[in-house]
Amino acid sequence: MFISLEGIDGSGKSTQARLLAEALRDAGREVVLTREPGGSPGAEEIRSLVLEGDPDRWSAETEILLFTAARRDHLERTIRPALDAGKVVICDRFADSTRMYQGLSRGDLRAQVDALHDLMIGREPDLTLLIDMDPEKGLARAKGRKGTEERFEDFGLELQRQMRNGFLALSREFSDRFRVIDGDRPPEEVAADVFTTVQQALV
């Protein structure tokens, strides 16, 4: 099974992806925990290009191409081999993030994102967990990390509000694979919900 976690910056996706991987391994599953952009050596190189530096470093159109290139390498080298080997793949972000951040953030480019996805990726997760979070709290948490990968956080609160609404709209558009989890709770409570949701899907 291919599982993705989505949500705005600071929603706790990475923590929940890690806790889910640990819980599934404890339950006897073989798990590959990965992330986007990144997840393979080539894609990790692209990650530093798109997540660091000035917010205006790339146009949205250029970003779509960079993210798609990273995703293709990730799919070829990490995701597909793991699924073929019968493992559970847990990915911190996948194509839905590109649909939101590049498809909506600076103009209506969703059609271009979807066209490139269909041409070069052609695969959706089996299950997508949307960790829903108040944008103000999420941004404060994300900025509090004091990391170097803050290019998208630097676009500010209005982008995070737009992204939250967009993710919730995506959850309705792809309701067959999306499950919305309330992320505005202690991490262990969120993790319990995440694990229960995944267990039901794995049956």
Buried (B, 14 or more C-beta within 10 A) or exposed (E): BBBBBBBBBBBBBBBBBBBBBBBBEEEEBEBBBBBBBBBBEBBBEBBEBBBEBEBEEBEBEEBBBBBBBBBBBBBEBBBBEBBEEEBBBBBBBBBBBBBBBBBBBBEEBBEBBBEBBEEEBEBBBBBBBBBBBBBEBBBEBBBEEEEEBBBBBEBEEEBBBBBBBBBBEBBEEBEEBBBBBEBEBEEEEBBBBBBEBBEEBBE
